[in-house]
Amino acid sequence: MDLARVSAQLRQSSAKSVGSSGNPSDYHPRMRIDLKATHHPSGCHPNPTESDPVSGASGFVGSHIVYQLLEAGYSVRGAARGSKVINLQAAFNSFNIPSNQDRFKAINIPDIASSDLSDAFKGVSGIIHTAAPLPGHADVEITLKVALQGTLHVLDLFSIFGRTIFADDAWNPVTLEEAHNNNYATYAYAKTQADKVALEFTKTHPEMDITFFSPGWIFGPLIPSPYSYHLIPEPSPAALSTTGYIYALLNPNNKHYPSVTGFTDIRDVARAHILALSSQYKYPQQRMILKAPEPSSYRKAIEILEAKFGKEIQGRLANKEKAPGEEWAIQEDKALEWSVKTKDVTWPEGWKSWKECVEDTVDSLLDTEKFWKGKGLEVRVLEDPSL
């Protein structure tokens, strides 16, 4: 895909799109864009009764954002595709009440890069865009299409319909050649180029105030049950996303750990998007790394689980002596140093600790296992928690 050609098309465009985003090295980007001049004067909160679309709503990040928006009183349109749409509507249908039967509506968007999004975006006060293929779940061309053309499609359309929010000062140096040889490089390259395309777009749309969130490794519990039961009705490693690495701690044969250090709790990631959407807080930089200001020792995580769950997980835990410890977790971690220095402005409401994240994640997964087993399904933790 020719970024120069896409950017040239972008500069000539005056009509309809919105999409995903890019990141500093090692980070999983989500992008927020705020068209602050359209419906809401600076500093005003959007009307919670207005409907805010969330793309990728059935995913790990998207589902948490939908849940927190609904809990905060917003009306939400959740975009997904195929069979996921039915599960998504079932998950949040209980939020629809007689006085507002459309508080949550699941919308089928077959292709974020080309589908007609006008009905999804009409009358909205903001958008949070999290749709993106995980590493290894699509080939290079599809990944780049979703990231770049999807971003332009969403941005362009929302420049017509209203105020926008998305979900992502160095750029990731990954090259297109590297992207063709490694799934994670494909993901990083696509997201980085999408950021650049989005920033180029705003040069011709000064009414957009754009902020990018780049979370580190995202872990944490599934959305609360019974909502989660509808989204993951059967064992699905892909549905667990990066939390699969925490689930793998319940496999005594586990040898797989994230390649880089650090963590961000999924609930904190979702909250950051909502703070940005509601204008309750102005982030100090245009591109924000979201990383908890404490190390992620997996040896410590196993000790935490031993103390918390005891006999309930006896015989299931990974070998803590072979797990990365504190010395690994703090090794030359510039992002951790940065997050410690900026914790007050990055996390104005505080953050979930490593202990809280690990405990709540496994508690959620054990509950989900019981649900699966109650349906007579086979449950096993994969030895390779690949995405």
N, C-alpha and C positions, 0 to 999 in steps of 0.2 A: 504494500500500500504506500502511495506516494504522499508523504506528509505535506510537502510543498504544494501539491495539487489540491489537497483537502483544504489547506489554509487559504489558498487562493479562492477556492469556491466559497469559503467562509466569509471572506472580505466582501464578496459580491452579493452575499445572501441578504434578503430582507424578510424571509418568511420562516417557517415553522420547525423547530427541533429541540431536544434535550438529552443529555447523556452522562457517562461515567468519568473517572479521573486518574491522576498520576502522582508520583511519590518520590521522596528521598529514598536512598538505598535501604533495602531490607523491609520496607514498610508496605502495609496493605492499604491502599488509598480509598477514601470515600470523599466525595466532593459536595460542598455546600455552596450554593449560589443564591444571593439574596437580592431580588429586584426591589430595592427598598423604596423606590420613588413611586411605585404604581398604586398600591392600595393602602399602604400603611405609612403615615408620617414617621420620621426617624424617632426611634425610642418607643413606638407603640407596639403592643402585642397584637398578633392576628386574632381574629374572632375565632374562638374554639369551635363554633358551630359551622364555620366554613370548612370545606373539604380539602384535605391535603393528600396528594398522591404520593405513594412510596413504591418505587420500582424495586424488583427483587424482593418483594414482601414476604415470600415464603422461605427465604434463606435465613441463615443464622443471624446475620446483622439486621436484615430487613424486618424479620419477625419481632425482634426486640424493640425496634423503633416503632412499629405499628402498635405493639402492646403499650408502650409508654405513652404514645400519643393518645390512644383511646382512654387510658387511665387518667390522663390529664384533661379529658373532656373534649378533645378534638374529634371531628369526623374525618374518616380516612378512606381513601380509595387505594386498595392494595393491588399492584400489578404483578402478575405471574403469567405462566404460559402452560398450556396443555392441561394435563390431569391435576397439576398443582393448584389450579384455580378452585376446584371443588373443595379440596382439603383446606385451602386458605379461607374460603368463606365459612366452612364448618368450624374452623378454629376460633373465629372471632364473631360468629353470628349472634352469640349471646349478648353482645353489646348493642344490638339493634332492639329498641324498645318501642312500645306503641306510640310514644310522642315523637320519636325519631327513628323510623324504620330503615334509614339509610346511613346510620352512623358509621357502619363499615360495609364496604362493597368491594368484592374481589372482581378484578377486571382482567380479561384475557388479552395479553399483548404478545402475539406470537414471535415478533422480531422487534426488539427495541430500536434497531437501526433503520427500520423501514415501515413498520406498521403505522396505521393512522392513529394518532394519539389525541386528536382534537376533542373527542368526547371525554376522554380521561382528564383533560386539563381545563375544560371550560369552567369558569367561575371559581378556580382554585385560588387559595391565598399563598400557597408555597408548594415546593416539591422537594422530596428527598430521594436521591437516585443512588441505589446501591447495586443495581443489576450488573453482574460481571461473571464470566466463567472462572471457576477455580483452576489453579494450575493443573494441567493434564486432562481437563475435562472437555477441551475443544482444541482443534488444531490451530496453528499460528494464524492463518488467514481469518478464521472465525473469531478468534480472540481479538485480533486487531480491528476487525469490523465492528464488533460489539463495543469496544472501547472508544474508537475514534468516531465512526459514523453514528454510533449510538449517542455519544456525547453531543455531536453536532445536531442530531435530530431532536434531542430533548431541548437543548439550548435554543435552537432556532424557533421551535414551536412556542416555547415559553416566553420568548421575546414578544410574541403576539398576545398571549393569554394572560400574562400577569407577573406575579412576584414569585421568584424561584429559589428553591433550596436544593442542594445536592449533598450526596455523601462523597473527600481527599483533601541558608537559602541556596541549598544545593540540589542539582538535578541528578537523578540516577544515571550513571554513565553507560548503562547497558546498551549494546548495539543491536541492530536488526539481525546481524549474522549470529550473535549469541542467542537471540530470541528463537532462532530456528533450530537450536541445538539443545535447549533446556527448557522444561515447562515453566520453571520459576522465572527464568529470564524472559520468556514470552509474556508472562503476566506483568512483570516489572516494566518491560519495554512498552507494552500496550498502555498501561496506566500513565507512564511518564509522558508519552506522546499525547495522550488524551488531555492531560493537564495543560500542555503547551497549546493545544488546539483551543481549549476552553479560554485560556488567558488571551489568546489572539482574538477570539470572538468578542471579548469584553472591550477591546479597543474600539470596536464599532458600536458598542452598546454601553455607553458610560453610565447608564441608569442601573447597571448591575454592580453590586458589591460582592465580590467573589472571595470565598474562603475555602481552603482545602484542608481536610482532615486526613492525616496519614497515621493510622494506628499501627502499632507493632503487632506481635502475635496476639490474636484475639482469642481469649478463653472465657469460660463462664458457663453458667447453667443455661439450659433451654428456657424458653418462656414458661411461666408457671403452668402446671397441669390444672385443668384438663385441656387447656388450649394447645399445649405441646403434643398431646396424644393425636390430635387431628392432623398436625403438620408432619409428624413422623409416626404413622400408624404401624410401621414394621421396621425391623432393624435395617439401617441404612448408613453405612460409614460416610458416604458423601454428605448426607444431611447434617451430620455432626460437625462438618467443616473442620476448622483448626482445633476445636475442642476434642477431636479424636486423639490428640496427643495426651490429653489428661485422662481420657478413657483408657488409653493404653497402659497407664500406671496400674490398672487392674488386671494386667496380664503378666504372670510371673516370668514369662519368656521374653518380655519386651526388651528390645535393644534400640528402639528408635526414639530419638528426641529431636526437637527443633534444632536447626543448624545455627541459629543465632539466638542471642539471649533476649530477655525482656518479655513483658506481657502487658496486656491491657484488658480489663474486665469488660465483657460485652455490654453490661448494663451502663458502664461509664461511657462507652462509645455511643450508645443510643442516646444517653442524656446530653452529650455534647451536641449532637445533631439538633435536639429539641431546643436546647438553649439558643442555638444559632437561629433556628426557625422562628422562635417566638420573640427574638430581639431582646431577651431578658439579659443577655450578656454580650459584650463586644469583645471578641478575641483580639489580642494585641498584634497578631501577625496574620498575613494573608494565607500562609501555609503553616499549619500547626501539626507537629508530631504529637500523637496521643500515646504516651507510654507512661505506665505507672512508675513513680519515682522510688522503686525498690527492686532488688534483684529477684530472679526467678530460679532458685535452686530446686532442681527436681529431687535431689536427695532429701532436702527439707520437705518437699511436697509429700513424699512417701512417709516421712515421719509424722507429718500432720495427719495424714489419712489413717495411719496406725492408731494414733491417739484418739481421733474422732470416731472411727467406726469399729475398731476392735474386732470382735469375733464375726461381725457381719461380713467382713471381707477377708477373713483369715485364709491364708493360702493363695490369695489372688494377687497380692502386691508384687510389683517388679522388684528386683534386687537393688536395694538402695546403695549398696557399695559400688555398683556399676553405673549408677545414675550421676549425671553432671551435678556437681555441688556448688558451694558458694564461690570457690575460686574461679570456676568456669563462668558463673553468672555475672561476675563483675569485671571480667577480662577486657580491658581496652574498650569499654562500652561508652563511646562518646555520647550516644543518645541518652543513656542513663544519667550521665553527668549533667547533660542539658536538662533532662526532665526534673532532676533534683533541684537545680537552680531556678527553674521556672514553674515549680509545682503550684504555687499560689495563683498564678494567672492561667495556667493550663487547666487546673482543676479547682475552680472557684467554690465548688460545693464539696470538695474532698474526693477521694477515690477508694475503690475497693482494694484491700490488701491482698497479697499473695495467699495468705492463709484463708481469708474469706472467699477468695476466688476458687481456690482448690477445693475447699470443703463444700461450697455450694454447688460447684460443678458436679462432683461425684454424688452428692445427695440427689441431685436432679437426675443423673444418669441411672442410679440405682432404682429410683422411683419409676423411671421409664422402662427399665428392664422388667420390673414386676408387672407393668402394664402389658408388655410384649408377651411375657410368659403366661399371663392370664388368658391370652388369646391362643395359647398353644403353639407359639412361635419359638423357634430355636434361637437362642441368644448366645453369642460368643464374641469376645473381644479380638479383633484382628491383630496378628503379630506385627503387621506393618500398617500403622495408622496413616497411610498415604491419603492425600486429598483426592 
